[in-house]
């Protein structure tokens, strides 16, 4: 994982923040038991957290979809600067006109030149406001395929609500402070004053504030990751010795995932690489429950004295079942909120590298879109991509050997080698070693040669494979 850049800092040192006297002992005792009960309780809490995270994401997406539709419906009118902007420009120009008269009367040419520069700045500022507004509105427009550039998955609930207020809050008004345009609106705090009237909070945002809250989908980098998997799969087909190592995969994935506090949120909460069965937060929750090495990757060394209070039985140091739930939750929140960019980048790199290796060599990844208890895959563990690839090739060989059975071969009469390969579930373009020539040939070519050899010599495919 990522180099430990935060383990020695205050942020990730949860032991100092919580302290034994601040620890919720009820929660700590509940998760620090032994045996099956602990696993059941921990799993239940983990599932509850994943369900809550999924619910919040669905709520954000629902609001985001509504906001996008409203932007589309109002695109022509909302892309135009408000009347207040026109009035502001008129007032500024009017003031400039009177000052210009004074410069002309005084025959001060430098003064006139300075005012012309000031006029150009006024024009540029208002033109910039218009361009920024159009850019902001356009970012919410869906393309011809119905895809929206904005990743509402990656935006937090408050920021999506801000967009909704910009669109639909009846109190929205345009104001100017020191010549800069702001949008302002009132929101109900949920509290009332002594007379029972709702207490309102005024929120003020510039166009830049609004644009900064928008997180665009990482489509370009996501496609790079998809291409990486495709290229590596083809490389293995061409040469079985090209199976990437863990280190190689991490380096290449790490170069694709951006080291940017904003863009990386789409990798955390969105789906730029089209890994539809992945839920990063759920993945981390599962890892926290079962993979003790996860804490090291998050910058936590549980062997340090500051965490000794977590060791309930005083034996063997702190064990995974002794770590309180709130401790785990805060660590996960820190990753998902990008409190430390390098640690979050390192965690994401490992997650996508692990999944990518399994995708490349045909391993199984947990599907977070299914609620199946038997799906138990957590991190890489002892997964070895070379072993998986060898198993895949062995399975291919067994299917080819099965063609030795005359009764089996009879059903393929009149079929092409490609059709036979497809029928037995092997990619006809996949590469296999030709034991006669010593060269790599496609499965289709291999079947064709083997069948031809059978016809001419009477030797079976099994003989041919083992020759």
C-alpha positions in Angstrom: 0.0 0.0 0.0 1.0 3.6 0.2 3.9 4.7 2.2 2.9 5.5 5.7 2.7 9.3 5.5 0.2 9.9 8.3 0.8 7.2 10.9 3.0 9.4 13.0 0.7 12.5 12.7 -2.2 13.5 14.8 -4.8 12.8 12.2 -4.5 9.1 12.0 -3.6 8.6 15.7 -7.0 7.7 16.8 -5.8 6.4 20.1 -4.8 9.9 21.2 -8.0 11.4 20.0 -10.3 8.9 21.6 -8.2 7.8 24.6 -9.2 5.0 26.9 -11.3 7.4 29.1 -13.2 8.6 26.0 -13.8 5.2 24.6 -17.4 4.0 24.4 -16.8 0.9 26.5 -20.2 -0.5 25.6 -19.2 -0.6 22.0 -15.7 -1.8 22.8 -16.9 -4.6 25.0 -19.4 -5.7 22.4 -16.9 -6.1 19.6 -14.0 -7.3 21.7 -15.5 -10.7 22.6 -14.3 -14.0 21.2 -15.6 -16.7 18.9 -18.5 -16.8 16.6 -20.6 -14.2 18.3 -18.0 -11.5 17.6 -17.9 -12.3 13.9 -21.7 -12.2 13.8 -22.0 -8.9 15.5 -19.1 -7.4 13.5 -20.6 -8.6 10.3 -24.0 -7.2 11.2 -22.6 -3.8 12.0 -20.6 -3.8 8.8 -23.7 -4.7 6.7 -25.6 -1.9 8.5 -23.0 0.6 7.6 -22.8 -0.5 4.0 -26.6 -0.3 3.7 -26.6 3.2 5.2 -23.9 4.3 2.7 -25.8 2.9 -0.2 -29.0 4.7 1.0 -27.2 8.1 1.1 -25.7 7.5 -2.3 -29.1 6.8 -3.7 -30.5 9.9 -2.1 -27.7 12.0 -3.7 -28.2 10.5 -7.1 -32.0 11.1 -6.9 -31.4 14.8 -6.1 -28.6 15.0 -8.7 -30.9 13.5 -11.4 -33.6 16.1 -10.5 -31.0 18.9 -10.6 -29.7 17.8 -14.0 -33.2 17.7 -15.4 -33.9 21.2 -14.1 -30.7 22.5 -15.6 -31.7 21.0 -18.9 -35.2 22.5 -18.7 -34.0 25.9 -17.8 -30.7 25.9 -19.8 -31.6 28.8 -22.1 -32.8 31.2 -19.3 -30.5 30.1 -16.4 -27.4 30.4 -18.6 -28.0 34.2 -18.9 -26.7 36.6 -16.4 -29.5 38.1 -14.2 -30.8 41.7 -14.5 -28.7 42.6 -11.5 -25.6 41.9 -13.4 -26.7 44.3 -16.2 -27.5 47.0 -13.7 -24.2 46.5 -12.0 -22.3 46.9 -15.4 -24.3 50.0 -16.2 -23.5 51.6 -12.8 -19.8 50.9 -13.2 -19.7 52.3 -16.7 -21.7 55.3 -15.7 -19.3 56.1 -12.9 -16.4 55.6 -15.4 -18.0 58.0 -17.9 -18.1 60.9 -15.3 -14.5 60.2 -14.3 -13.5 60.2 -18.0 -15.1 63.7 -18.4 -12.9 65.0 -15.6 -9.8 63.5 -17.3 -10.7 65.1 -20.6 -11.4 68.5 -19.0 -8.1 68.3 -17.3 -6.4 67.2 -20.6 -4.9 64.3 -18.6 -4.1 61.7 -21.3 -2.6 59.2 -18.8 -5.8 59.4 -16.7 -7.8 58.7 -19.9 -5.6 55.7 -20.7 -5.9 54.3 -17.2 -9.7 54.6 -17.3 -9.8 52.7 -20.7 -7.8 49.9 -19.0 -10.3 49.9 -16.2 -13.2 49.8 -18.7 -11.6 46.7 -20.4 -11.3 45.0 -16.9 -15.0 45.7 -16.3 -15.9 44.2 -19.7 -13.7 41.2 -19.1 -15.1 40.6 -15.6 -18.7 40.6 -16.7 -17.9 38.5 -19.8 -16.1 36.1 -17.5 -19.2 35.9 -15.3 -21.2 35.0 -18.3 -18.7 32.4 -19.5 -18.4 30.8 -16.0 -22.2 30.6 -15.7 -22.5 28.9 -19.0 -19.7 26.4 -18.1 -21.4 25.7 -14.8 -24.8 25.1 -16.4 -23.3 23.0 -19.2 -21.6 20.7 -16.8 -25.0 19.5 -15.7 -26.3 18.9 -19.3 -26.6 15.3 -20.4 -25.1 14.2 -23.8 -26.9 12.5 -26.6 -26.5 9.2 -24.9 -28.1 10.5 -21.7 -24.7 10.6 -19.8 -24.2 13.5 -17.4 -20.6 14.8 -17.0 -21.1 15.5 -13.2 -20.5 12.6 -10.8 -23.2 13.1 -8.1 -21.8 9.9 -6.5 -18.6 11.8 -5.7 -20.3 14.9 -4.4 -21.4 15.1 -0.8 -25.0 15.6 0.2 -24.6 19.3 1.2 -23.0 20.2 -2.2 -25.8 18.5 -4.2 -28.3 20.4 -2.0 -26.5 23.6 -2.8 -27.1 23.0 -6.5 -30.8 22.4 -5.8 -31.0 25.7 -3.9 -29.3 27.5 -6.8 -32.0 26.2 -9.1 -35.2 26.2 -7.0 -34.8 28.4 -3.9 -37.4 31.1 -4.2 -35.3 33.5 -2.1 -32.3 33.3 -4.5 -30.9 36.8 -5.3 -27.8 38.2 -7.0 -25.6 40.6 -5.1 -22.3 42.3 -5.7 -19.5 42.7 -3.2 -16.5 44.7 -4.3 -17.6 44.3 -7.9 -17.8 40.5 -7.7 -21.0 38.7 -8.3 -22.5 36.3 -5.7 -25.7 34.3 -5.5 -27.4 34.4 -2.1 -30.4 32.5 -0.7 -32.0 31.6 2.6 -32.4 28.1 4.1 -34.4 27.0 7.0 -32.2 25.9 9.9 -35.0 23.8 11.4 -35.0 26.0 14.5 -37.5 28.7 15.6 -37.2 32.0 17.4 -39.0 33.1 20.6 -42.0 34.0 18.5 -42.2 30.7 16.8 -40.9 31.9 13.5 -38.4 29.8 11.6 -34.8 30.8 11.9 -33.2 31.2 8.5 -29.6 31.0 7.5 -28.2 33.0 4.6 -25.8 31.2 2.3 -23.7 33.2 -0.1 -21.7 31.6 -3.0 -19.8 33.0 -6.0 -19.9 31.2 -9.3 -16.4 29.9 -8.6 -17.7 28.4 -5.3 -20.5 26.6 -7.1 -18.2 25.3 -9.8 -15.7 24.1 -7.2 -18.3 21.9 -5.7 -19.0 20.2 -9.0 -17.0 17.0 -9.4 -16.8 15.7 -13.0 -16.7 12.0 -13.8 -13.2 10.6 -14.3 -14.1 9.2 -17.7 -10.7 9.7 -19.4 -8.7 8.0 -16.6 -11.4 5.4 -16.2 -11.0 4.4 -19.8 -7.3 4.2 -19.3 -7.9 1.6 -16.6 -10.2 -0.4 -18.8 -7.6 -0.3 -21.6 -5.0 -1.5 -19.2 -7.0 -4.6 -18.3 -7.7 -5.2 -22.0 -4.0 -4.9 -22.9 -2.9 -7.2 -20.1 -5.4 -9.8 -21.0 -4.2 -9.8 -24.6 -0.6 -9.9 -23.5 -1.3 -13.1 -21.6 -3.1 -14.6 -24.6 0.0 -13.8 -26.7 2.5 -15.0 -24.0 1.5 -16.8 -20.8 4.7 -15.5 -19.2 3.3 -11.9 -19.4 1.1 -12.3 -16.3 1.8 -9.1 -14.4 3.2 -9.2 -10.9 1.5 -7.4 -7.9 4.2 -4.7 -8.1 3.8 -4.1 -11.8 0.0 -3.9 -11.5 0.2 -1.4 -8.6 2.6 0.8 -10.4 0.5 1.0 -13.6 -2.8 1.5 -11.7 -1.2 4.1 -9.4 -0.2 6.1 -12.5 -3.9 6.1 -13.7 -5.7 7.1 -10.5 -5.2 10.9 -10.1 -3.4 12.4 -7.1 -6.0 15.1 -6.9 -8.2 15.7 -3.8 -11.2 16.4 -6.0 -10.9 14.0 -8.9 -10.0 11.1 -6.7 -13.5 11.3 -5.1 -15.0 9.9 -8.3 -12.8 6.8 -7.8 -14.0 6.5 -4.2 -17.7 7.1 -4.7 -18.3 6.9 -8.4 -17.6 4.3 -11.1 -15.1 5.7 -13.6 -13.6 2.4 -14.5 -17.0 0.7 -14.9 -16.5 -1.7 -12.1 -20.2 -2.0 -11.5 -19.8 -4.7 -8.9 -17.5 -2.6 -6.7 -18.3 -0.5 -3.7 -15.1 1.0 -2.3 -16.5 1.9 1.1 -18.1 -1.6 1.4 -14.7 -3.1 0.3 -13.0 -1.2 3.1 -15.6 -2.2 5.7 -15.1 -5.9 4.8 -11.3 -5.5 4.9 -11.5 -3.9 8.3 -13.5 -6.9 9.6 -11.2 -9.6 8.4 -7.8 -8.4 7.2 -5.7 -7.1 10.0 -3.0 -5.8 7.7 -5.5 -3.1 6.6 -4.6 -1.0 9.6 -1.0 -0.8 8.6 -2.0 0.4 5.2 -4.2 3.1 6.9 -1.2 4.5 8.8 -2.0 2.7 12.1 0.5 0.6 13.9 -1.5 -1.2 16.6 1.6 -2.5 18.2 2.5 1.0 19.5 2.0 1.7 23.2 -0.6 4.4 22.5 -3.0 1.6 21.4 -2.3 -0.8 24.3 -5.6 0.2 25.9 -7.4 -1.7 23.1 -5.8 -5.0 24.2 -8.6 -6.3 26.4 -7.1 -9.6 27.4 -3.5 -8.4 27.7 -2.3 -11.2 25.5 -0.9 -11.3 22.0 -1.3 -7.5 21.5 -4.3 -5.9 19.9 -6.3 -8.3 17.7 -8.8 -7.5 15.0 -11.8 -8.3 17.1 -10.7 -5.9 19.9 -10.8 -2.8 17.7 -13.9 -0.7 18.5 -16.4 0.0 15.8 -16.1 3.8 16.1 -12.3 3.4 15.6 -12.9 1.5 12.3 -15.6 3.9 11.2 -13.4 7.0 11.6 -10.6 5.4 9.7 -12.9 4.5 6.8 -14.4 8.0 6.9 -10.9 9.5 6.7 -10.2 7.5 3.5 -13.5 8.3 1.9 -13.2 12.0 2.7 -9.6 12.2 1.4 -8.2 13.5 4.7 -4.7 12.3 3.6 -4.4 12.2 -0.2 -1.4 9.8 -0.3 -3.0 7.2 2.0 -6.3 7.4 0.1 -4.5 7.1 -3.3 -2.5 4.1 -1.9 -5.7 2.3 -0.7 -7.5 2.9 -4.1 -4.4 1.7 -6.0 -4.4 -1.6 -4.0 -8.1 -2.1 -4.4 -8.1 -1.6 -8.2 -4.8 -3.5 -8.7 -6.3 -6.4 -6.7 -9.5 -6.5 -8.7 -7.7 -5.9 -12.0 -5.4 -8.9 -11.5 -8.4 -11.1 -10.9 -10.3 -9.7 -13.9 -7.2 -10.3 -16.1 -6.6 -13.9 -15.2 -10.2 -14.9 -14.5 -10.3 -14.8 -10.7 -13.5 -14.0 -8.9 -14.2 -10.5 -7.4 -16.9 -9.9 -4.9 -20.1 -8.4 -6.4 -21.2 -5.6 -4.1 -24.4 -5.3 -6.0 -25.5 -8.6 -4.7 -26.5 -9.4 -1.1 -25.0 -12.8 -1.0 -23.4 -13.9 2.3 -21.3 -16.5 0.6 -19.4 -13.9 -1.3 -16.4 -13.7 1.0 -13.5 -12.2 -1.1 -11.5 -9.6 0.8 -8.5 -8.0 -0.6 -5.9 -10.1 -2.3 -5.0 -12.5 0.6 -2.9 -15.3 -0.9 -4.3 -14.8 -4.4 -1.6 -15.5 -7.0 -2.4 -14.4 -10.5 0.1 -16.8 -12.0 -1.5 -19.8 -10.2 -4.9 -18.7 -11.4 -3.7 -18.3 -15.0 -2.1 -21.8 -14.8 -5.4 -23.2 -13.6 -7.2 -21.5 -16.5 -4.7 -23.0 -19.0 -5.0 -26.5 -17.4 -8.8 -26.3 -17.8 -8.3 -25.4 -21.5 -6.0 -28.3 -21.9 -8.6 -30.7 -20.4 -11.3 -29.5 -22.7 -9.0 -30.1 -25.7 -8.2 -33.6 -24.4 -11.9 -34.4 -24.2 -12.0 -34.2 -28.0 -10.2 -37.6 -27.9 -13.5 -39.4 -27.3 -14.9 -40.6 -30.7 -18.4 -40.3 -29.4 -17.6 -36.8 -28.3 -16.0 -35.8 -31.6 -19.0 -37.1 -33.6 -21.2 -34.2 -32.4 -18.8 -31.8 -34.0 -18.9 -33.2 -37.5 -19.1 -30.6 -40.2 -18.2 -27.8 -37.7 -15.3 -25.4 -38.2 -12.4 -25.4 -35.7 -13.7 -21.9 -34.5 -17.2 -23.3 -34.0 -15.8 -26.3 -32.0 -13.8 -24.0 -29.8 -16.8 -21.8 -29.1 -18.9 -24.9 -28.4 -16.6 -26.2 -25.8 -16.2 -22.8 -24.2 -12.7 -21.8 -25.3 -11.8 -18.5 -27.1 -10.8 -19.7 -30.6 -8.3 -16.8 -30.7 -6.7 -17.7 -27.4 -3.0 -18.9 -27.7 -1.7 -22.3 -26.8 1.7 -23.9 -27.2 2.0 -26.2 -30.3 4.1 -29.1 -28.9 5.2 -30.1 -32.4 6.4 -26.7 -33.7 7.2 -25.2 -30.3 5.4 -22.1 -31.4 2.3 -20.5 -30.0 -0.8 -20.9 -32.2 -4.5 -20.0 -31.7 -6.8 -22.6 -30.2 -8.7 -22.8 -33.5 -5.5 -23.6 -35.4 -4.6 -26.1 -32.7 -7.9 -27.9 -33.0 -7.7 -27.9 -36.8 -4.2 -29.4 -36.8 -5.1 -32.0 -34.1 -8.2 -33.1 -36.0 -6.2 -33.3 -39.2 -3.5 -35.4 -37.5 -6.2 -37.7 -36.1 -7.6 -38.2 -39.6 -4.2 -38.9 -41.2 -2.5 -40.9 -38.5 -5.2 -42.3 -36.3 -3.6 -40.5 -33.3 -6.0 -38.9 -31.0 -6.0 -35.3 -29.8 -4.9 -36.7 -26.4 -1.9 -38.3 -28.1 -1.2 -35.0 -29.9 -1.4 -33.0 -26.8 1.0 -35.3 -25.0 3.4 -35.8 -28.0 
